Amino acid sequence: MGLLKFLVVGAAVAYGINYITKKGPDGKSIIDDLAENGPEWMDRAKKYGELTLEQIAVRAQNFRDNNGF
């Protein structure tokens, strides 16, 4: 049973690697897209995180002000 599970997991990993490195009609793979757009996505995620933290801080302050904490 352990060997069968090992084979299934290995096949799934091999298929996944093949899928993300396979070139599409435009000649680029998923890995190429991630490498190219990754820094831009990280900047967007940081801005979203900062905005969310600001909103949480405002809500927490309002809660403290309204409930006497």
C-alpha positions in Angstrom: 0.0 0.0 0.0 2.9 2.4 0.8 4.5 1.7 -2.6 1.3 2.4 -4.4 0.8 5.7 -2.6 4.4 6.6 -3.4 3.9 5.9 -7.1 0.6 7.9 -7.2 2.2 10.9 -5.5 5.2 10.7 -7.8 3.1 10.6 -10.9 1.0 13.6 -9.7 4.2 15.6 -9.1 5.6 14.7 -12.5 2.4 15.7 -14.2 2.3 19.0 -12.3 5.8 19.8 -13.3 5.1 18.9 -16.9 2.0 21.1 -16.9 3.6 24.2 -15.5 6.6 24.0 -17.7 4.7 23.2 -20.9 4.7 26.0 -23.5 1.4 27.5 -24.5 0.3 28.8 -27.9 2.1 32.1 -27.2 5.4 30.3 -26.5 5.3 31.0 -22.7 4.8 28.7 -19.8 3.1 29.3 -16.5 6.6 29.5 -14.9 7.6 32.2 -17.4 4.4 34.2 -16.6 5.1 33.9 -12.9 8.7 35.0 -13.3 7.7 37.9 -15.5 4.7 39.2 -13.5 5.8 38.1 -10.0 7.3 41.5 -8.8 4.2 43.4 -10.0 1.9 41.0 -8.1 4.1 41.3 -5.0 3.8 45.1 -5.1 0.0 44.8 -5.5 -0.2 42.3 -2.6 1.9 44.7 -0.3 -0.4 47.6 -1.1 -3.5 45.5 -0.4 -2.0 44.4 2.9 -1.1 47.9 3.9 -4.6 49.1 3.1 -6.2 46.2 5.0 -4.0 46.9 8.1 -5.0 50.6 8.0 -8.7 49.6 7.8 -8.4 47.2 10.7 -6.6 49.9 12.8 -9.4 52.4 12.2 -12.0 49.8 13.1 -10.2 48.8 16.2 -9.9 52.4 17.3 -13.6 53.0 16.7 -14.4 49.9 18.7 -12.2 51.1 21.6 -13.7 54.6 21.5 -17.3 53.4 21.4 -16.9 50.7 24.1 -14.7 52.6 26.6 -11.6 50.4 26.4 
